[in-house]
Amino acid sequence: MSYLLSKFGVQSLLIEKYPERLAAPKAHALCPRSLEICRQFGLDTTALRKMGTRRKDAYWVNFLTNLSGERIGVLPYERMDIEVMDETPEMIHNVAQPDFEKFIASHLMYDSNVEVRKGVAFVSCRQENGVVTSTLEECHTKHQYTVRSRHVVGCDGAKSQVRNDLGIESEGEDSYETMMTIHFNADLRPVVKDRVGMLHWITDPACSGFIIAYDLSENQVLINNFDPKRHPVGSWNADLARKVVAAAIGHDVPFNVLSYRPWVLSRRVANQYHVGNVLLAGDAAHSFPPTGGLGLNSGIADVHNLAYKIASVHQGRAGQRILESYVEERRQIALVNSGQSVENGKKIFSFLNTLGTAGIEDIEEARGNLHKSIHDPAKQDLIKGQVEGQREHFDNLEIHIGYVYGSKHAPSNASHYTPKLIPGARLPHAWIKLHDPTQIPDFKPVDVSYVEEWSNDEIFARTASTLDLCHFNSFTVVVGSRDDWGRRYEELQDLLRGRHIQVHLYALDADFEFVFEKHRMLFKQGSNMMRGGAILVRPDQHILAIVEPRASAAEILLVLLKHLCML
């Protein structure tokens, strides 16, 4: 959040309760939308791709008895096929959350707009006359002091003190499933051999769960769905953690357990996202089960939506009421995403039921059921069907880039992404050739050289996206012809004078062309931009309006002012 606000020129104080972040990897998948957001704000996604899991190592999800045992099934992990690049300029990438956090933090080290105070906790706040006075505490000395600010954004996690202080309740539920995250390091390449993958679902009842292979050579996490009746949380120690990891690997290889911590599979969405000038984002606003990798990415999209709105309020181009739209837009997305995460979790436990391991207390009996099931010819079609039924769990493209602000509907299938040229939708990606790249503020070519299947010519053809037309600090008008819009654009600029609202116009004939015919047809058939109309896009790359061909500059100004709550 602080990084994004700084790009707008808004100063912030960033406090962190702990002197250092937890080393356990936690979340791992940066979805296409998160990487698009990183790219829009000048973060080097090529550098990010040099961190984390290589594409060829992350491509699959394996369903196994244990890591060195029998493979029950295999599915692609998310969309890492080349066809997905028709829908986004940034393929999903897997990098451990602490490494991503360090990457962002490195950009704040010399940022004069951001002051970072570690070992400082939020205690409480009060609001008066548009000013928030927060009481903070130095964790080491317990010394308390106050800080005054215009806004506070609580990004302090699922146990948010900001949310608690505001008295905001959450909707949702805990499940009966208790999980143990065990962080360990080992060289697993000799074990997995050619069965590489980002996720390895382990069905052995002694260690059921999944291994996240951040780096097959050294860095892994086992999420163990343990039985608290057999192993109460308080009974866990390093020896038990080692025993569970050893069973999951199933092969005698050296490894070190670095940490283990319990948590409960739960779904929570805050009933309110703000009280006055104090707002919630990320896990403070919503927490999901890890099934689907939606939590971290939802948090990034939260602050993307919120940052330009807060900046617009601070810099006088928007009214305070615009922050209500953050709540209306992002809370609905959280409800959809949390529901999808829960549905994914139910499907995986249904799979375990099919194998005969779920709900069986005796491990040897459950293990016997597992081996009978996977070798029973009569069960093979059922097992294959259950594996196939997990596909949506590991392909959430519609959830990641297809959501529409203002829509109350959950997608019928999380995997089936459909480009949408309607208000509230992210502007669809299309590969374009810029006639003069210097016209695009801060433009840097897209780097798709990590896609090994493409020739140099195919890589060179994909250096700019329609999303690159949308600068984070301005609205964008995309039209078919500058002749149709040149005069109206000049009139709009005159009307905007003194309002601190930037609008850029890009025309198909004068400024860019589509590289591929199918993308040209998408925009031709899905919008009126080639019939004299226009697509008006918000700073966050979501469509604000489809503008009619005869719309005047004054009518466009009205749309902008209404969105900015300046009427």
N, C-alpha and C positions, 0 to 999 in steps of 0.2 A: 504493500500500500504506500509506504513512504517513498519507494523508488518511483512509482507512477506519479504521485503528487509532485515530487521534485521535478519531473519532466515538464510539468505544467508551471513550474516556478513557485509552487506552494511549499512553504516551510513546515516541517513537522518535527515533533519529538517522538522518538521511538524508544519505548522502554521494554526490557525483557527481564522477567523475574529471575531467571537463572543466569549465572555468569557465562555458561556455555550451553549450546544446544545439545540435546540427546544424540548420541552417536548411532543408535539403532536406526536402520534405514527407513522404517515406516513406509510411507507411500513411495511408489516407484514409477508410475506412468504419467508422463506429460502428454496429454492428448493433443490432437491436431489444433484444437482451438486455443489451448494454452500456449502452444508454440507460435501460433499466429499472433497472439497478444504480445508475447515476448518480442517477436520480430517487429511489430508495429511500434514498440517503444524502444527500439534500438538495441535490444539485447542480441548478442551474436549466437544464433541458433546452431551455426556450424561448430562453434566452440562447445556448446552444450552437447552436441552429438559426439564429440570426442571424449565425453565423460559417459559413464554408465555402460549399459549393455549393448554390445554390437548387434546390429539388426539380424544377422544370420544366426546369432546365438539366441535371440529372443523370439524367433518366428513362431514357435509352437507352444501348445499346452499339452502336456503328457498326462495321461491317467494311468497310474502304475500301482502294483502291489506295494513296492517300495522302490527306491531310486535305482537299485541294481536288480530288481525283480522283473516280473512280467508286465508288459505294456498292455493295458486293457483297451485303450483308444487314444486318439490324437486329434486335435483341432488346431486351426490357425489361432494365434494370439492376436486379437484385434486385427486391424487392417494394415498389414505391412506389404501387401501386394502392390505392384506398380499401378494397377488400375485406380487405387485410391487417390493417386495424384491428379486424377481428373476432377476431384472434389475439394482438394486442399493443397496448398503449396508446402505444407509441413506434415509429413507422416509422423505418427506417434513415435515417441522415443522414451526409453526406460532409463531413468537415472534416479538414484536414491535421493529421497527428499533432503537429508542433511547436506548432500553435495549441491543440490539445487539451491538450498538456502545460503550456503557459502558463496555460491556463484553470484547471487543477488547481493549479498553482504559486501562482496569485493567491490561492487559498483557504488556502495555508499561510503566507503572509507574516506574519500576525499570530497564528498558531496557537501557543499556549504549549506544546502537547504535541509539537511537531515542531521539532527543530533541524536546519537545513540547512547542510551544509558543502560548498562547491564547490571543485573543484581538489584533491580528496582521493581517493586510490585505496585500494581494499582490497588488501592484500598477502597475508595468511595469517591463520589462526586456530587456536586449540587449545581443547579442551573439557575441563572438569574439574568434577565435582560439580554438574552442571546449569548451569554458567556458561560462556559463550563469551568468550574473550579474543581480540580481533581486533587485528592489527597493521595500522595505516593509514599512508599516506604522503602528505605534502603534495607535490603534483606539481612545484610551482615550486622549492621549497627542497630536496626529497628528504628532509626531516626525517620520521622515523618515530616513532610513538607508539602506545600500546595503549589500547583501550576495552573495558570489560567490559559484557556484556549477557546477558539470559536467552536470547534468540534472535537469530539473524541470518537475514534473508531476502535471498538473492541475486537481484536483479532487474537484473543487470548485462549483459544481452544475450547474443547468440549466442556471443561469445568470452569468456564469463563467467570471471573470475578466481576467483570463489567456487567454481564447479564444478571448475575446474582444481585448486584447492588441496585440495578434498575427494577428488580422484582419481576422479571419477565419469566413466565412459565413456558414450557415446551410441550408440544404434542408428540406422540410416538409411543414406543414400547420397547422394553428389553425382551430379548428372547431367553430361552432356557439354556442357550449355548454359551459356555464359558471357554475362552480361548487363551492360549499361552503363546506369546511371541518369544521365540528363542533365536537370538542373534548369534551366529557362529561363523567361523571361517574354516574353509577346507578347500583343497584342490579336488573338485568333483569331476573334472574332465575325464580322468581314467575310469570313473564309474559310469557316467552317462554316455561316453563315447559319441556315437553319432545321434543319440537321442537328446539333442540339445533342446532347450526351450526356456521361455521366461518363467513359466509356472509348471510345477510338477505336483499333481494331486496324488497324495499317498493314501491308499485305501486300507492298508494294514491297520486293524483296530488298535494295535499297541501304540500307534503313532499317527492316527489319521489326521489329515490336514493338508497343507500344501507348502512346498518349498518355493520361495521366490529367489531366483538365481540372478542376483544383481551382477555378480561376476563369478562365473563358474570356477575360476581359478582361485578365488580367495574370499568372497563375501556373499553370505547367504542368510536367509531368515526362514525358520520353520514356524508356520502358524499352526499350532497343535490344538485340535478340537478335543480337549481332554475331558475325562469324566470326573467332576469334583467330588463325587461320592467315593471313588476309588483313590483319587489323589486330591484331597482338599488343598485349596490355594496355600494355606499355611504350611503344608507339608513339603512344598516344593523346595528343592535345594539344587546345588550345582550337579550333584551325582544323578539325580532324577532327570534333570535337563539333558545331561550327557546320554543317559540311557535311552531317552526318547529320540534324540537326534541319531544315535547309532542305529536304532531300529528303523528309522526313516531312510537312512542311507542304505542299510542292509549289506554293507560291504566294509571290510576293515580298512579304513583310511584314517590318517591322523586328522584331528580337528580340535578347535578350541571353542568353548562356549564363552561368549563375551558378555551376554546378559540374558535375562529372562524376566518377563513381566506379564501379569494376567490382565484380561479385560473381558467385558461382556458384550456380545453381539447385540447392538441396539440401533434404534432409529430415533432421532430427535430432530425436530424443527421448531425453532423459537416461534411463539405465537405473535410476537412483535419483533421487528428488526431495529426499531429505534424508539427512544423516548426523547422528544425535543431534539437537541443537537448531539445526542450520543447515539451512535449506531453500532450494529453488530455485523461482522463479516466472517466468512470462513467457518471453521468448526465452532466458533462462539455462537453462530446463527443456526448451524445444522451439523449433525454428525450422522454418518451412515456406516453400515457394515462395509468391510473392504471389498465385498464381492461386486466387481465391476470397475473399481478404480475411479469412482466418481467424486470422492470427497475433496482431495487436493485440487482437482480441476475445477470443481464448483467454486471453491474459495478464490481461485485466480480469476474466474469469470465474475465473481462478486465485486472484487476491487476494481476490475476493469470497468464495470458498469458504474461504480460509485465514484471513481477518481475524477472523471471529467465533470461530473455533476457538482462535487464539492468544489473543484477548481472554478467552475463557472459561477458558483455562489460567491466565493471569495473574491473573484475578480470582477464582480458586478454585472455579469451578463446573464445571470439566472436568478430567479427568486428562490427562497428557502424551500418552497413547496416542491421543487424538482426532486428533492430527496425522497418524497413520498413515492415517486415513480421507481426509485431503487427498490423500495420495499415491495411494491406491487409486482415488479418484474422478476426480481430474484427469488422471492419467497416461493412463488409458484414453481419455479424451476427446481428449487430444493425439494419441494413435495414430490415432484415427478421423479427426481433422481433418487431420493430416499426410497420411494416405492420400488423403483427398478432394482436397487441394491438388495432390498429384502426379497424380491421375487427371485433374483439370482441365487441368493442363499438357500431359499426353499428348494430350488431345482437341484442344487448340488446334494442336499440331504436326501432328496427323493432318489437320486442316483445311488447313494449309499444304501438306501432301503432295498433297492433292486439287487444289490450285491449281497444282501443278507447280513450286513454288519451293523446297521443302525439299531440302537435299542437293546443290543445283546450285551449283558454285563460280563459274561465269561469270555475272556479274550480268545482262548483256544477254540471255543465253540464258534465265535464270530469269524475267526481266521479260517476255520474249516468251512464255514458257509461261503466265505469269499472264494476260496479255491474251488469249491464245488461249482459255484455259480459261473466263474469265468471259464470252466472247462465243460460245462453242461451244454451240449449242442442245442437243446431246446430253448436255452436262454440267450443264445447269441444275438438273435434279432432284437430282443428286448434290450440287451445291454448296448448294442449299437445305437438303438433308438434313444436310449437314455444319454449316451455320449453326445449324440447329435442334438439332443434337447438342451445341452449346455452351450450351444453355439452363440445364442444371444447374449449369454453371460460374458463372452469374450469378444464380442463385436458390438460396440455401443456407438457406432458412428452417428446415427440419428440423434442420440442423446448428446453427443459431444458437439456437433456442429449444426444440427437441424432444429434446435429449439427456437420457438417464436415468442417474443415478449408480447404479452397480452392474451395469449392462448391459454385456455384452461384444460386443454386436452393432453393426455399422455399419449405418446406414439403407440400405435398398435404393435409395432415391432421395433425394438431399439436398434436393430441392425440395418434397417432399410432406410437409408438416407435419401431424401428427395430435395434437390435445390428449390428454394422458394424465393420468388420475387414479390414479396408482400411486406407490408409494414410490420415491423417487429422481428423479421428474420434477419439473420446475418447475410450480408451481400454475398451471393454465390461466388465462389472462386472460379476464375477462368484464366488460362494462360494468355497473356497479352504481350505484344511487342510495343514498347514505348518509342515514339518518334523522337522525343528529346527527354531522356531520363532526368536531366537537370531541372526540368519543370516540377518534378516530384520532390517535395521537401524531404531531406534526409534519406533519399532512396539508396538502397543497397541491393544489388541483384540477389535473387534467390539462389541458394547453393543446393543443388540436388545431386551432387557428385557421389553421394553415399549410395545412390541407387545403381548397383553394379550391373544391372541388366541393360542399362542404356548406353548408347554410343555417345561420343563427344557431341555430335550434332543434335542428338535427342536431349542431351543435358543443356546445350546452349539455347535450344528452343524454349526452355522453361526457366527464364530468368526474372520474369515479372508476373504478378497476379493482379486481378482486378482489386483485390484487397489493398494493394500498394497505393491505389489512388486515394485511399482514405487516411489522411493524416490524423493523428490522435488529438490534435488541438483545433480541428476545424470541421465544419460540415462539408460534404462533397455533393456536387451535382454531376451526375453522369448522363450524357446526352448522346444522340446519334449524329448530330450535325451542329457545328459551331455557328453556321449561318442562321439556323433556327433560333439560337439562344444567345448569340453574342450581344445583341442590344439589351435583351432582358437581364442578362448577367450584369451589364454595366449599370442598369437601373437599380438592380438589387444592391450592388456595391454602394451606390449613392444613398439608398435607404438605410443601409447598415452603418453608415459613417457615424462614428461616435458611440456605437453600441458595443464595441469590443467583440463582435461576433465575426469570425472568419468563415468564409465560404469559398471553396475552390471549385472550378468547373473543368471537366475533362470531356472532350468530344471524340467520338469514335473516328470520325473522318480526319480530324486534325491532330489528335494527341496520341492515339493508340489504335491498334488493330488486334483482332483476335487471331491467335496462332492456329487454332483448330476450328473447323467448321461446326462441330457439334456445340462448342461453346457460343459461337456466334448465333446459332439457331436457338439456343437456350434463352439468350437475352432478347432475341427478336420475337420469339413466340411467347415468352413469359412476361414481357413488359412492353410498354409503348414507346421506349426510348428511340426506336428506329422509325417511329411514326410521328415524330415531333414532340413526344413527351419526354419525361426525365425521371431519373431515380435519385431521390434526395436521401443521403446517407448521414447518419449520426457520427460523431467522433469515435464511437466504439464499434464502428463498421456494421451496425444494424440499420436496416432501412427505416427511415422516418416516414417517408411518403412516396407514393407513385404519383408524379405530377402530370396533370393533363396537358395536352399540347397547347391549349389556349390559356393556360394559367398565366397570370400577370406576375410581375416582380412583387407587387404589393401582396398578392395572395401567398406567394412563397414566404415572404417576410412574416405573414400571419401564422403560418405553420411553424416557423422557427420560434417565434415569440411564445406561441402556445406551449410548445415542448419545453421551453426554458422557463415557463411560468412567469412571464413578464407582461402579461396582459392584465 
